[in-house]
Amino acid sequence: MNDLFLPLFLVIVASVFQGTFGLGMKYMKPLPWEAWWLVHSLVAMVAVPLVWAFLAVPDLFAVIAASPPAAIQQGMLYGFLWGVGGILFGVSVGYVGVSITYGIVMGLAAAGGSLIPLAQMANAGSNPATVYVLAGVAIMLVGVAICGVAGVRRDQQAAASQTTAPGKSFKVGLTLAILCGTLSSLLNVGFANAAPVAQAAIKAGALPRNSSLAAWVVVLFGAVLMNAGYAVFLLIKNKSWGGFGAADAGKAYKWAIIAGLLWFGALGTYGQGAALMGSIGPVIGWPILLGLSLIVSNALGFFTGEWKGAPAPFRLMMAGIAVLIVACAILGYSNRVAAS
């Protein structure tokens, strides 16, 4: 863990992937959502992880079969629950809007995905990095909240009327967003609990930074059961199977694949960085990944005109980004002082 640059560099690269994969969602038409999502899920959660892990981990399936059953079960379970959170995101947006939902989900996902694995560590109380992790996560929550408020104010300026009036529906949406954020943190919790699978990969001859790929295969098997299963349910319910043959759908298919490559590119690269940080890697790397990806996504939003005509919210967003950078710096430093 003395080499701080490489693991942090990998997490930074992962955050660029994480912050940009959502661009593909702007190009779903003419495919129905469920058709696009099924293609995206199979690429992101099955095809890319399996191919990458198969190339990097000797005897991948033998490694998984020889891993402790509890690690496999927990990894898959947390992956499945993360998938539930992803579905709730879209429902919550319908009640309270994108900005509020995204702010709550990012904050809770970053905090829960870091603090739950930290609480599961045997030496968390005596690890000198713990105080820095707690401080970094707390500051990151402030930064995410500021960015969320900036997004709400931008949306209010762009709309003739507010889209989120207080009332019963707002409370329902807020509750769903909080539940979504909590469940969204479980993807990293599953990754942390699947660590024995990664350790088995190392014993089989995989490089330490590549061992995390075996763990992701397990976690994402649970995740794809939920995501692909829900998409198939909607295809049956809406009788939209014919949408796969929609005219001029080539661009939509292309972006479903690109988004899938970027999405697991983020997780795979993050996993490599976290592996190089040691046992505390998921605790430190996850909030850095989400914090930096929020910066990247806002930067893309600026260049695509999302902040045009909203100078005051934009300045507030920049202040939130500055806070996020401070939080990431503290979390990065915590890796330097972390106990082995």
C-alpha positions as CSV (number, residue, x, y, z in Angstrom):
1,M,0.0,0.0,0.0
2,N,3.0,2.3,-0.1
3,D,2.4,2.9,-3.8
4,L,-0.5,5.4,-3.5
5,F,-0.5,6.7,-7.1
6,L,-1.5,3.6,-9.1
7,P,-4.6,2.6,-7.1
8,L,-5.9,6.2,-6.9
9,F,-5.2,6.6,-10.7
10,L,-7.2,3.5,-11.4
11,V,-10.1,4.8,-9.3
12,I,-10.0,8.1,-11.1
13,V,-10.1,6.4,-14.5
14,A,-13.0,4.3,-13.2
15,S,-14.9,7.5,-12.1
16,V,-14.6,8.9,-15.7
17,F,-16.2,5.7,-17.0
18,Q,-18.9,5.9,-14.3
19,G,-19.6,9.5,-14.9
20,T,-20.0,9.0,-18.7
21,F,-21.9,5.7,-19.1
22,G,-25.2,7.5,-18.5
23,L,-24.9,9.3,-21.8
24,G,-26.1,6.1,-23.5
25,M,-29.5,6.5,-21.8
26,K,-30.1,9.6,-24.0
27,Y,-30.2,7.3,-27.1
28,M,-32.8,4.7,-26.1
29,K,-35.3,5.5,-28.8
30,P,-36.8,3.9,-30.8
31,L,-36.3,0.9,-28.5
32,P,-38.7,0.6,-25.6
33,W,-37.0,1.1,-22.3
34,E,-37.2,-2.5,-21.3
35,A,-35.6,-3.7,-24.6
36,W,-32.8,-1.3,-24.3
37,W,-32.2,-2.1,-20.6
38,L,-32.1,-5.9,-21.3
39,V,-29.4,-5.5,-23.9
40,H,-27.5,-3.1,-21.7
41,S,-27.8,-5.4,-18.6
42,L,-26.6,-8.5,-20.5
43,V,-23.6,-6.6,-21.9
44,A,-22.7,-4.8,-18.7
45,M,-23.3,-7.5,-16.1
46,V,-22.7,-10.7,-18.0
47,A,-20.7,-10.4,-21.3
48,V,-18.0,-7.9,-20.4
49,P,-17.3,-9.1,-16.8
50,L,-17.1,-12.8,-18.0
51,V,-14.8,-12.1,-20.9
52,W,-12.5,-9.8,-18.9
53,A,-12.4,-12.2,-15.9
54,F,-12.0,-15.2,-18.2
55,L,-8.9,-13.6,-19.8
56,A,-7.4,-12.4,-16.5
57,V,-8.2,-15.2,-14.0
58,P,-6.9,-18.7,-14.6
59,D,-9.6,-21.4,-14.3
60,L,-12.2,-18.8,-13.5
61,F,-15.1,-21.1,-13.0
62,A,-13.0,-23.5,-11.0
63,V,-12.0,-20.6,-8.8
64,I,-15.6,-19.6,-8.2
65,A,-16.6,-23.2,-7.5
66,A,-13.9,-23.6,-4.9
67,S,-14.7,-20.4,-3.1
68,P,-16.6,-20.4,0.2
69,P,-20.3,-20.8,-0.4
70,A,-21.1,-18.0,2.0
71,A,-19.0,-15.5,0.0
72,I,-20.8,-16.4,-3.2
73,Q,-24.3,-16.3,-1.6
74,Q,-23.7,-12.9,0.1
75,G,-22.1,-11.4,-3.1
76,M,-25.1,-12.5,-5.2
77,L,-27.6,-11.4,-2.6
78,Y,-26.2,-7.9,-2.3
79,G,-26.0,-7.7,-6.0
80,F,-29.6,-8.6,-6.4
81,L,-30.7,-6.0,-3.7
82,W,-28.7,-3.4,-5.5
83,G,-30.7,-4.2,-8.6
84,V,-33.9,-3.5,-6.6
85,G,-32.5,-0.1,-5.7
86,G,-31.8,0.6,-9.4
87,I,-35.5,0.0,-10.2
88,L,-36.6,2.2,-7.4
89,F,-34.5,5.1,-8.8
90,G,-36.8,5.4,-11.8
91,V,-39.9,5.2,-9.6
92,S,-38.6,7.9,-7.2
93,V,-37.7,10.3,-10.1
94,G,-41.4,10.2,-11.1
95,Y,-42.3,11.6,-7.7
96,V,-39.6,14.1,-6.7
97,G,-37.5,14.7,-9.9
98,V,-34.0,13.7,-11.0
99,S,-32.0,16.2,-9.0
100,I,-33.4,15.4,-5.6
101,T,-33.4,11.6,-6.3
102,Y,-29.8,11.7,-7.7
103,G,-28.5,13.7,-4.7
104,I,-30.0,11.4,-2.1
105,V,-29.0,8.3,-3.9
106,M,-25.4,9.3,-4.5
107,G,-25.0,10.5,-0.9
108,L,-26.4,7.4,0.7
109,A,-24.8,5.0,-1.8
110,A,-21.4,6.6,-1.1
111,A,-21.8,6.6,2.6
112,G,-23.4,3.1,3.0
113,G,-21.0,1.5,0.5
114,S,-18.1,2.8,2.5
115,L,-19.3,2.6,6.1
116,I,-20.9,-0.9,6.0
117,P,-17.7,-2.6,4.8
118,L,-15.8,-0.5,7.4
119,A,-18.0,-1.8,10.2
120,Q,-17.5,-5.4,8.9
121,M,-13.7,-5.0,9.3
122,A,-12.2,-6.7,12.3
123,N,-9.7,-4.0,13.0
124,A,-11.8,-0.9,12.1
125,G,-11.6,0.6,15.5
126,S,-7.8,0.5,15.7
127,N,-7.1,1.3,12.1
128,P,-5.6,4.8,11.9
129,A,-7.4,5.4,8.6
130,T,-10.8,5.1,10.2
131,V,-11.0,8.7,11.4
132,Y,-10.0,10.0,8.0
133,V,-12.5,7.7,6.3
134,L,-15.3,9.0,8.5
135,A,-14.3,12.6,8.0
136,G,-14.0,12.1,4.2
137,V,-17.4,10.5,3.9
138,A,-19.1,13.2,6.1
139,I,-17.6,15.9,3.9
140,M,-18.6,14.1,0.8
141,L,-22.2,14.0,2.0
142,V,-22.1,17.8,2.3
143,G,-20.7,18.1,-1.2
144,V,-23.3,15.8,-2.7
145,A,-26.0,17.7,-0.8
146,I,-24.8,21.0,-2.3
147,C,-24.7,19.6,-5.8
148,G,-28.2,18.2,-5.3
149,V,-29.5,21.7,-4.1
150,A,-27.8,23.2,-7.2
151,G,-29.6,20.8,-9.4
152,V,-33.0,21.5,-7.8
153,R,-32.5,25.2,-8.3
154,R,-31.5,24.8,-11.9
155,D,-34.6,22.7,-12.6
156,Q,-36.8,25.2,-10.9
157,Q,-35.4,28.0,-13.1
158,A,-35.9,25.9,-16.2
159,A,-39.5,24.9,-15.4
160,A,-42.5,27.2,-15.4
161,S,-43.6,25.6,-12.1
162,Q,-42.0,23.4,-9.5
163,T,-42.2,19.7,-10.3
164,T,-41.9,18.7,-6.6
165,A,-44.7,20.2,-4.5
166,P,-44.7,19.1,-0.9
167,G,-47.4,16.6,-0.1
168,K,-48.1,12.9,0.1
169,S,-46.5,12.1,-3.3
170,F,-43.4,14.0,-2.3
171,K,-43.1,12.1,0.9
172,V,-43.6,8.8,-1.0
173,G,-40.9,9.8,-3.5
174,L,-38.5,10.9,-0.7
175,T,-39.0,7.6,1.1
176,L,-38.3,5.7,-2.1
177,A,-35.2,7.7,-2.8
178,I,-33.8,7.0,0.6
179,L,-34.5,3.3,0.2
180,C,-33.0,3.4,-3.3
181,G,-29.8,5.1,-2.0
182,T,-29.5,2.5,0.8
183,L,-29.9,-0.4,-1.6
184,S,-27.6,1.2,-4.1
185,S,-24.7,1.1,-1.6
186,L,-25.0,-2.7,-1.5
187,L,-23.2,-3.3,-4.8
188,N,-20.0,-2.3,-3.0
189,V,-21.0,-4.3,0.1
190,G,-21.4,-7.3,-2.1
191,F,-18.0,-6.7,-3.6
192,A,-16.4,-6.5,-0.2
193,N,-18.1,-9.6,1.0
194,A,-17.0,-11.5,-2.1
195,A,-13.4,-10.9,-1.2
196,P,-12.8,-14.6,-0.5
197,V,-13.5,-15.3,-4.2
198,A,-10.8,-12.7,-5.1
199,Q,-8.4,-14.4,-2.7
200,A,-9.1,-17.8,-4.3
201,A,-8.3,-16.2,-7.7
202,I,-4.9,-15.0,-6.4
203,K,-4.2,-18.6,-5.2
204,A,-5.0,-19.8,-8.7
205,G,-2.4,-17.5,-10.2
206,A,-4.3,-14.3,-10.9
207,L,-2.5,-10.9,-10.4
208,P,-3.8,-9.2,-7.2
209,R,-5.3,-6.3,-9.1
210,N,-7.1,-8.7,-11.5
211,S,-8.5,-10.9,-8.7
212,S,-11.4,-8.6,-8.1
213,L,-12.8,-9.5,-11.5
214,A,-13.8,-12.9,-10.1
215,A,-15.6,-11.3,-7.3
216,W,-17.5,-9.0,-9.7
217,V,-18.7,-12.0,-11.7
218,V,-20.3,-13.4,-8.6
219,V,-21.9,-10.1,-7.5
220,L,-23.2,-9.2,-10.9
221,F,-24.8,-12.6,-11.4
222,G,-27.1,-11.6,-8.6
223,A,-27.5,-8.1,-10.1
224,V,-28.4,-9.3,-13.6
225,L,-31.1,-11.7,-12.2
226,M,-32.9,-8.6,-11.0
227,N,-32.2,-6.2,-13.8
228,A,-32.7,-8.6,-16.7
229,G,-35.6,-10.3,-14.9
230,Y,-37.4,-7.0,-14.5
231,A,-36.8,-6.0,-18.1
232,V,-38.3,-9.4,-19.3
233,F,-41.2,-8.9,-16.9
234,L,-42.0,-5.5,-18.6
235,L,-41.5,-7.0,-22.1
236,I,-44.2,-9.6,-21.2
237,K,-46.4,-7.1,-19.4
238,N,-46.3,-4.5,-22.1
239,K,-46.1,-7.0,-25.0
240,S,-43.2,-5.0,-26.4
241,W,-41.0,-7.9,-27.7
242,G,-41.5,-6.5,-31.2
243,G,-39.6,-3.4,-30.1
244,F,-36.4,-5.2,-30.7
245,G,-37.0,-5.0,-34.4
246,A,-37.8,-1.3,-34.5
247,A,-36.7,0.6,-37.6
248,D,-33.6,2.7,-37.2
249,A,-32.7,1.1,-33.9
250,G,-29.0,0.7,-34.7
251,K,-28.0,3.8,-32.8
252,A,-29.9,2.6,-29.7
253,Y,-28.3,-0.8,-29.8
254,K,-24.8,0.8,-30.3
255,W,-25.3,3.0,-27.2
256,A,-26.7,0.1,-25.1
257,I,-23.4,-1.7,-25.8
258,I,-21.2,1.3,-25.3
259,A,-23.0,2.2,-22.0
260,G,-22.5,-1.5,-20.9
261,L,-18.8,-1.3,-21.7
262,L,-18.4,1.9,-19.8
263,W,-20.4,0.7,-16.8
264,F,-18.4,-2.4,-16.2
265,G,-15.3,-0.6,-17.3
266,A,-15.9,1.6,-14.2
267,L,-16.5,-1.3,-11.8
268,G,-13.6,-3.5,-13.2
269,T,-11.1,-0.7,-13.0
270,Y,-12.3,0.5,-9.6
271,G,-12.0,-3.1,-8.4
272,Q,-8.3,-3.2,-9.6
273,G,-7.6,0.0,-7.7
274,A,-9.4,-1.2,-4.6
275,A,-7.5,-4.5,-4.7
276,L,-4.2,-2.6,-4.7
277,M,-5.3,-0.7,-1.6
278,G,-5.6,-3.8,0.5
279,S,-8.5,-4.9,2.7
280,I,-9.6,-1.3,3.2
281,G,-9.8,-0.7,-0.5
282,P,-13.6,-1.0,-0.9
283,V,-14.0,1.4,2.1
284,I,-11.8,4.1,0.6
285,G,-12.2,3.6,-3.1
286,W,-16.0,3.5,-3.4
287,P,-16.8,7.0,-2.1
288,I,-14.0,8.4,-4.2
289,L,-15.4,6.6,-7.2
290,L,-18.9,8.0,-6.7
291,G,-17.7,11.5,-5.7
292,L,-15.5,11.9,-8.7
293,S,-18.1,10.4,-11.0
294,L,-20.5,13.1,-9.8
295,I,-18.0,15.7,-10.8
296,V,-17.5,14.1,-14.2
297,S,-21.3,13.9,-14.9
298,N,-21.8,17.5,-13.9
299,A,-18.9,18.5,-16.2
300,L,-20.5,16.7,-19.1
301,G,-23.8,18.4,-18.2
302,F,-22.1,21.8,-18.4
303,F,-20.6,21.0,-21.9
304,T,-23.9,19.7,-23.1
305,G,-25.7,22.9,-22.0
306,E,-27.6,21.6,-19.0
307,W,-26.5,24.6,-16.9
308,K,-27.1,27.2,-19.5
309,G,-29.0,30.2,-18.2
310,A,-28.6,29.2,-14.6
311,P,-25.5,31.1,-13.3
312,A,-26.4,31.1,-9.6
313,P,-27.1,27.3,-9.4
314,F,-23.9,26.7,-11.5
315,R,-21.8,28.6,-8.9
316,L,-23.4,26.6,-6.2
317,M,-22.7,23.4,-8.1
318,M,-19.0,24.5,-8.4
319,A,-18.9,25.0,-4.6
320,G,-20.2,21.5,-4.2
321,I,-17.6,20.1,-6.5
322,A,-14.9,21.9,-4.5
323,V,-16.2,20.2,-1.3
324,L,-16.2,16.8,-3.1
325,I,-12.5,17.3,-4.2
326,V,-11.6,18.0,-0.5
327,A,-13.4,14.8,0.5
328,C,-11.7,12.8,-2.1
329,A,-8.3,14.2,-1.0
330,I,-9.0,13.2,2.6
331,L,-10.1,9.7,1.5
332,G,-7.0,9.3,-0.7
333,Y,-4.8,10.3,2.3
334,S,-6.5,7.7,4.4
335,N,-5.0,5.0,2.2
336,R,-1.6,6.3,3.0
337,V,-2.1,5.9,6.8
338,A,-4.2,2.7,6.6
339,A,-3.0,-0.3,8.6
340,S,-2.3,-3.5,6.6
